Amino acid sequence: MAFPLPRGITPPEISFLAEMEMVTILPRQRLEGLELLGGPVKPLIPPRRASLPLWLALLLKRQRRANILPPSWLHPESLSFILDIETQYEEYKDTFSPPPPLPGQPLLHDRGEPAVATPRYTPDGEKYYPAPPFLPQNVARDHVPPQELQTLPFHWLEVGNMLLDAASDDLVDPDQTRRLLKELREVRMAKIRSGVDALDAAAMGGGGVALTGVGAIELGEGRRFISGVVDGLRRIGASREQARREELAEEMANGGYDATQDDDDEMEF
């Protein structure tokens, strides 16, 4: 019996992983610390801010024990600016807006030397590079430098929808935020579907498909489409190559182009 689910991670599983993203809350009452698998949580003391996993922050929000502070990218002004980058900037006409910088990288407005991510080390001394959801891409900040370019985190769509569903009263203009998220989703999915030329080149071995800046749920939803198109183009290319080889073999069996040309030259002589 075949496994009923498609290959790769499914959207519900991606949303489950997005719940591990760290967000900022403002507790409304004192709560004792917790020992979680991801590490200990310090006691919550109002009005002191704290960073918690998204799943725990949503639980406290539903219990009316805390308010969630939205990240800077979830404000309508930031989403409008990112939408302008996706639709109006010639540099990103066929690509996606840049992702947030990794730890140790300079701000995205700095276009100097190539940036290199700073590694971290485990208690055993092993080197590793943190990746979402273990990066502070969704925590609230008091001050955002004006020269810093607003970016979408890896789990932008999942975090945005969860906060709109459970903590819309904590967001700035939730109706406009929901509309901008929908427009961004449509624009970016259209870019994924329009890259047929790049998929054709990838299928013929001419390179890969550039997906820098694409979010987790977008990759999960577009995986079937992209892999299906690439497999179809690869089969078409293989059939064309097989037909060309059969035609070449038939010409060689009939004497080929050179033999026919020699016979014509002798008749003219």
VOKE-135289 format. One record per atom (N, C-alpha, C): residue in three letters; x negated, y negated, z. Coordinates in steps of 0.02 Angstrom, whole numbers, plus 50000, padded with zeros to 5 digits. Each point is the difference from the previous one (the first is absolute). Layout:
ALAXYZ/...
***
This chain:
MET499575006050000/MET500434994050000/MET499564993850000/ALA500134995549953/ALA499594994049994/ALA500164995150057/PHE499494996250019/PHE500094995050052/PHE500444994449973/PRO500554998150034/PRO500494995349970/PRO499744992949995/LEU499524998050041/LEU499784993150000/LEU499474998949946/PRO499964993949972/PRO499494998649949/PRO499314999850031/ARG499505000349956/ARG499314999850023/ARG499854993250031/GLY499565000050049/GLY499804993750032/GLY500444998450059/ILE499854994550031/ILE500374997850060/ILE500654996749978/THR500535001250037/THR500664997449982/THR500114993250034/PRO500474996049974/PRO500144993450031/PRO500195000450074/PRO500415004850023/PRO500125000450073/PRO499375001250040/GLU499555004049974/GLU499375001250036/GLU499574993750001/ILE500014996249946/ILE499634993749998/ILE500284995150051/SER500664999650006/SER500304995750050/SER499825002250071/PHE499965006650010/PHE499805002550066/PHE499294997950017/LEU499555000249951/LEU499314997850012/LEU499974992550012/ALA500444996249967/ALA500004992750008/ALA500214998150071/GLU500355004350036/GLU500194998450068/GLU499414999850048/MET499425002149977/MET499394999650040/MET499654993249994/GLU500254995749956/GLU499714993449992/GLU500074996050065/MET499494996150017/MET500014996050060/MET500354993349986/VAL500474998250043/VAL500354993649995/VAL499954996450067/THR500194993750000/THR499964995850060/THR500704999250029/ILE500055000950066/ILE500654999250034/ILE499934994850055/LEU500564997450022/LEU500054995650057/LEU500475003350050/PRO499725003350051/PRO500435003750047/PRO500474995450039/ARG500595002550015/ARG500504996350038/ARG500045002350073/GLN499675005450016/GLN499985002450069/GLN499365004050010/ARG499835000950062/ARG499395003850016/ARG500105007449986/LEU499485003049971/LEU500015007149985/LEU499325002950017/GLU500005006050027/GLU499385003350018/GLU499625002249937/GLY499365001150008/GLY499605002449944/GLY500185007149981/LEU499825002049939/LEU500145006649974/LEU499365003149973/GLU499975006650004/GLU499455003849971/GLU500265003449937/LEU499814997349943/LEU500225002749936/LEU499435003849966/LEU500175003949949/LEU499485003749963/LEU499534995249965/GLY500254994349979/GLY499584995149966/GLY499594995850047/GLY500085000950065/GLY499634996050049/GLY500474997250053/PRO499724997550054/PRO500434997350054/PRO500304993349981/VAL500594998750027/VAL500354993649991/VAL499984996450067/LYS499764993950000/LYS499944996250061/LYS500694998050026/PRO500064998650064/PRO500654997850027/PRO500244993649965/LEU500644999549989/LEU500304994349966/LEU500234995150053/ILE499754993849995/ILE500154994950049/ILE500254993849962/PRO500644998250006/PRO500244993949966/PRO499674993850029/PRO499884994849961/PRO500114999549927/PRO499355001449961/ARG499605004650023/ARG499375001649968/ARG500125004549940/ARG499714998249944/ARG500095004049939/ARG499625006650006/ALA500235004849961/ALA499675006650000/ALA500075003049930/SER499535004349983/SER500025003649936/SER500195007350013/LEU500525002249967/LEU500265006850009/LEU500115003249932/PRO500015006649997/PRO500215003349938/PRO500714998049981/LEU500134999949937/LEU500654997749976/LEU500585004150028/TRP499925006650006/TRP500545004250025/TRP500184998250072/LEU499494998550040/LEU500134998150070/LEU500304993050004/ALA499764995549957/ALA500284993250000/ALA500745000149979/LEU500185004249951/LEU500705000549979/LEU500435002950056/LEU499725004950037/LEU500375002950055/LEU500144994850055/LEU499504996050017/LEU500104994850051/LEU500474994549975/LYS499984998749935/LYS500454995049972/LYS500725002450004/ARG500135006249984/ARG500685002750004/ARG500265000150072/GLN499555000850048/GLN500184999950070/GLN500024992950029/ARG499864995049958/ARG500004993050020/ARG499484998650055/ARG499455003449995/ARG499464999050048/ARG499434995849972/ALA500024998649935/ALA499464996249969/ALA500254997149935/ASN499664994749978/ASN500104997149934/ASN499385001249958/ILE500095000949935/ILE499455001549955/ILE499824993649963/LEU499364998350001/LEU499764994149964/LEU499795002249930/PRO500304997149948/PRO499845002249932/PRO499304998049980/PRO499675004049958/PRO499344998149974/PRO500054994149953/SER499434996949987/SER500004993949960/SER500235001249928/TRP499875005949972/TRP500195001249930/TRP500755000949992/LEU500375001250055/LEU500725001249996/LEU500414993650003/HIS499694994250003/HIS500364993749999/HIS500214998449928/PRO500564996749990/PRO500224998549932/PRO499494996149959/GLU499644995350031/GLU499504996249962/GLU499455004549974/SER499775004650041/SER499475004649978/SER500255004649945/LEU500605002750008/LEU500275004449948/LEU500114996449935/SER500224993750003/SER500094996149939/SER499344998849965/PHE499484998750039/PHE499334998949971/PHE499755006449967/ILE500095005750033/ILE499785006349971/ILE500405001749937/LEU500644998449999/LEU500415001149941/LEU499774995749942/ASP499794993850014/ASP499724995749948/ASP499355002949972/ILE499595003050043/ILE499385003149976/ILE500175005849953/GLU500505004050018/GLU500185005849960/GLU500294998049932/THR500344994449996/THR500384998349940/THR499704994349959/GLN499644995350031/GLN499794994049965/GLN499244999549989/TYR499615003450041/TYR499284999649992/TYR499785004549943/GLU499644997049952/GLU499785003949942/GLU499515005550020/GLU499634998850053/GLU499505004950023/GLU500335006450023/TYR500614999650026/TYR500365005850026/TYR500625001549958/LYS499974998549936/LYS500585001249957/LYS500145007449993/ASP499485004049990/ASP500085007249991/ASP499745004050059/THR499784996650053/THR499765003450060/THR500414997750060/PHE499775002050059/PHE500374998650061/PHE499624995050043/SER500364996550042/SER499674995350045/SER499505003750044/PRO499444996950017/PRO499465003550036/PRO500235002350069/PRO499725005650024/PRO500175002450068/PRO499634996150053/PRO500175000950064/PRO499624996650053/PRO499285002450002/PRO499544995750022/PRO499305002250004/PRO499905005150055/LEU499535004549990/LEU499835004950050/LEU499584996950055/PRO499945003250058/PRO499594997150054/PRO499284998949977/GLY499764993950011/GLY499334998249979/GLY499964996549934/GLN500555000249960/GLN500014996549937/GLN500184992750010/PRO499734995549958/PRO500194992950005/PRO500724999049976/LEU500264994050011/LEU500674998449977/LEU500045000449925/LEU500605001249974/LEU500095001149928/LEU499874993849959/HIS500004994250031/HIS499874994049961/HIS499264999349985/ASP499575003650037/ASP499284999749991/ASP499805004849945/ARG499814997549942/ARG499825004149943/ARG499244999949990/GLY499645001550053/GLY499275000249996/GLY499765007049983/GLU499535002450040/GLU499725006749989/GLU500535005350015/PRO499935006049969/PRO500485005350014/PRO500025001750074/ALA500605000650027/ALA500085001350072/ALA499945007450014/VAL499735001650058/VAL499925006950021/VAL500345000750068/ALA500415005250006/ALA500365001150063/ALA499515002050055/THR500144997950061/THR499585001650057/THR500235006650031/PRO499565004950006/PRO500205006450029/PRO500094999550075/ARG500375004750027/ARG500075000950072/ARG499755006950020/TYR499935001050065/TYR499705006250023/TYR500435003150055/THR500065006649998/THR500375003750050/THR499585000650063/PRO500305002250056/PRO499595001150061/PRO499435005049990/ASP500065004449950/ASP499475004849985/ASP499474997249954/GLY500084993749978/GLY499514996949956/GLY500125001149926/GLU500575002949981/GLU500155001049929/GLU500294993749970/LYS499774998549939/LYS500224993949966/LYS500665001249963/TYR500444995050002/TYR500635000549963/TYR500224992949982/TYR500454999749951/TYR500284993749977/TYR500755000150014/PRO500254995550042/PRO500725000150016/PRO500424998249939/ALA500595002849997/ALA500464998849945/ALA500714999550029/PRO500484997149962/PRO500694999750024/PRO500255007050016/PRO500415000850053/PRO500294994850042/PRO499584998050060/PHE499365001349999/PHE499564998550057/PHE499614993649990/LEU500314995249967/LEU499714993349990/LEU500514994850024/PRO499784994650031/PRO500484994950025/PRO500264995549944/GLN500385003049953/GLN500254996249943/GLN500704997250012/ASN500335002250054/ASN500694997950012/ASN500094996750068/VAL499464998250033/VAL500054996550064/VAL500094992649986/ALA500334996650046/ALA500134992849994/ALA499374996250021/ARG499874994549966/ARG499434995750015/ARG500254993050013/ASP499684996750049/ASP500204993250017/ASP499794995049946/HIS499435001349969/HIS499754995349950/HIS499745003849941/VAL500234998149940/VAL499765002949937/VAL499614994549964/PRO499365001049984/PRO499624994949964/PRO500344998049935/PRO500034993649985/PRO500364997849940/PRO499685002649936/GLN499335001450001/GLN499675002449940/GLN500065007549991/GLU500305003450048/GLU500075007349995/GLU500585001749954/LEU499895004749955/LEU500515002049953/LEU500485005050033/GLN500654998849994/GLN500495004650028/GLN500025006449959/THR500025005650034/THR499995006549966/THR500525004650030/LEU500165005249963/LEU500475005150023/LEU499615005950028/PRO500165002450059/PRO499655005850028/PRO500215006449964/PHE499685005550017/PHE500125006349966/PHE500725002550012/HIS500264998950059/HIS500695002250017/HIS500474994150003/TRP499954995449953/TRP500384993850003/TRP500755001349993/LEU500205004249955/LEU500715001149988/LEU500335003850057/GLU499665005050027/GLU500295003850054/GLU500074995850063/VAL499474996350018/VAL500024995850060/VAL500524994549992/GLY500034996949942/GLY500484994749989/GLY500725002450006/ASN500155005849970/ASN500695002650004/ASN500185002150071/MET499525003050036/MET500155002050069/MET500134994050045/LEU499614994749991/LEU500114994150041/LEU500654996549981/LEU500185000049936/LEU500634997149980/LEU500605003850027/ASP499935006550005/ASP500555004150025/ASP500094999550076/ALA499435000050037/ALA500055000450072/ALA499874993450036/ALA499664995349968/ALA499814993850034/ALA500104994049954/SER500564999849965/SER500114994449954/SER500064993350037/ASP500235000150063/ASP500074993950038/ASP499324997150021/ASP499475003949995/ASP499334997550016/ASP499644997249939/LEU500295000849940/LEU499684997749939/LEU500244993149981/VAL499604996649961/VAL500174993349975/VAL500405000949935/ASP500634997950001/ASP500455000549942/ASP499995007149972/PRO500315004850035/PRO499985006949977/PRO500325001249932/ASP500524996149982/ASP500325001049935/ASP499524998449943/GLN499654994450006/GLN499514998249948/GLN499425005050000/THR499795002250059/THR499465004950003/THR500205006549966/ARG500615002250010/ARG500255006149967/ARG500024999149924/ARG500204994249978/ARG500044998749927/ARG499305000049970/LEU499524996850033/LEU499324999749974/LEU499685006949999/LEU500125004050051/LEU499735006850000/LEU500285004149941/LYS500644999149986/LYS500315003549944/LYS499714997849934/GLU499884993549991/GLU499714997549938/GLU499285002549992/LEU499624999950054/LEU499325002549996/LEU499995007449982/ARG500445003850028/ARG500045007149985/ARG500155001149926/GLU500484996349973/GLU500185000849930/GLU499444998049953/VAL499664994450015/VAL499464997749957/VAL499435005050000/ARG499815002450057/ARG499435004550005/ARG500155006949970/MET500615002550009/MET500185006449970/MET500034999349924/ALA500214994249974/ALA499994999049928/ALA499295000149973/LYS499524997450038/LYS499315000249978/LYS499745007249998/ILE500215004050048/ILE499785007050000/ILE500285003749939/ARG500634998749984/ARG500315003649944/ARG499764997449932/SER499754993849998/SER499804997149935/SER499295001849980/GLY499645003450043/GLY499315001649983/GLY499935006349958/VAL500395000449947/VAL499985006149958/VAL499345000449962/ASP499734994449977/ASP499365000249964/ASP499445002650045/ALA500004997650063/ALA499495002450046/ALA500095007450015/LEU500635002250006/LEU500125007150011/LEU499795004249940/ASP500104997349940/ASP499795003649940/ASP499245000849999/ALA499644994650017/ALA499275000450003/ALA499775004950053/ALA500345000050057/ALA499825004750053/ALA500125007249980/ALA500555001149964/ALA500155006849978/ALA499495002649950/MET499734995749958/MET499515001949950/MET499294999850027/GLY499934998950064/GLY499334999950030/GLY499644993549992/GLY500364994549988/GLY499684993649989/GLY499954995750062/GLY500135002750058/GLY499964996150061/GLY500605001250044/GLY500024996750057/GLY500545000950047/GLY500494994149998/VAL500505000550043/VAL500514994850005/VAL499844995850062/ALA499934993549991/ALA499844995550055/ALA500624998850043/LEU499975002250063/LEU500564999250047/LEU499784996350062/THR499514995649993/THR499774996050057/THR500554995350023/GLY500165000250064/GLY500514995750028/GLY500695003250002/VAL500085006049975/VAL500655003450001/VAL500135002850070/GLY500614999450024/GLY500185002250066/GLY500135007550004/ALA500075002550061/ALA500085007250011/ALA500655002649970/ILE500564996650013/ILE500645002449975/ILE500034999349924/GLU499664995149972/GLU499984999349927/GLU499625005849969/LEU499455002050031/LEU499635005849975/LEU500425006450006/GLY500365000750056/GLY500405005950009/GLY500575000549949/GLU500324994449986/GLU500565000049952/GLU499765000349928/GLY499424997049986/GLY499745000149931/GLY499585006049983/ARG499855004150050/ARG499575005849987/ARG500315004749947/ARG500665001450008/ARG500325004549953/ARG500004997149930/PHE500154993549995/PHE500034996949934/PHE499315000049967/ILE499494997850038/ILE499334999549972/ILE499735006949981/SER500065004850045/SER499745006749985/SER500395003349942/GLY500664998749996/GLY500395002849946/GLY499804997149933/VAL499894993449997/VAL499804996849937/VAL499315002449980/VAL499535000350047/VAL499335002249983/VAL500005007249976/ASP500375004450032/ASP500035007049978/ASP500325000549931/GLY500534996149987/GLY500315000149934/GLY499534997549946/LEU499654994550013/LEU499524997549951/LEU499425004849990/ARG499805003450053/ARG499455004849992/ARG500225005949957/ARG500625002350007/ARG500245005449958/ARG500064997849927/ILE500244993849990/ILE500044997449931/ILE499314999649969/GLY499524997450038/GLY499324999649974/GLY499705006849985/ALA500155005050043/ALA499745006749987/ALA500315003149938/SER500654998849989/SER500325002849940/SER499724996649937/ARG499884993550003/ARG499714996649942/ARG499305002649986/GLU499605001150052/GLU499335002649990/GLU500025007049971/GLN500475004150023/GLN500065006849974/GLN500214999849926/ALA500464995549982/ALA500214999449931/ALA499424997749956/ARG499604995350025/ARG499424997649962/ARG499505005649988/ARG499885004050051/ARG499525005549993/ARG500255005349950/GLU500655001550002/GLU500285004849953/GLU499954997349929/GLU500134993649991/GLU499954997049933/GLU499285000249975/LEU499524998650045/LEU499305000249981/LEU499775007049983/ALA500255005050039/ALA499825006949985/ALA500295002249933/GLU500614997849985/GLU500305001749935/GLU499624997049942/GLU499764993850008/GLU499614996949947/GLU499335003649990/MET499695002150055/MET499375003649994/MET500115006849967/ALA500585003250014/ALA500135006549969/ALA500134999349926/ASN500264994449977/ASN500134998849928/ASN499414997049964/GLY499444999450031/GLY499414997449966/GLY499804993250024/GLY500464996650033/GLY499824993650029/GLY499954994549949/TYR499894994050023/TYR499964994149957/TYR499385000149957/ASP499455002450026/ASP499375000049962/ASP500035004549940/ALA500305006250009/ALA500035004749943/ALA500454997249945/THR500554997050017/THR500444997149949/THR499664994449963/GLN499624995950035/GLN499654994549968/GLN499475002649952/ASP499645005550017/ASP499495002849956/ASP500315002649936/ASP500595003450004/ASP500335002549940/ASP500204994449953/ASP500254994450027/ASP500194994349959/ASP499404997149965/ASP499414999650034/ASP499414997149971/ASP499755004449941/GLU500045006850007/GLU499775004349945/GLU500454999549940/MET500664999350009/MET500464999349944/MET499884993549962/GLU499864994550038/GLU499854993749966/GLU499345000349961/PHE499515003650025/PHE499365000649966/PHE500085003949935/
***
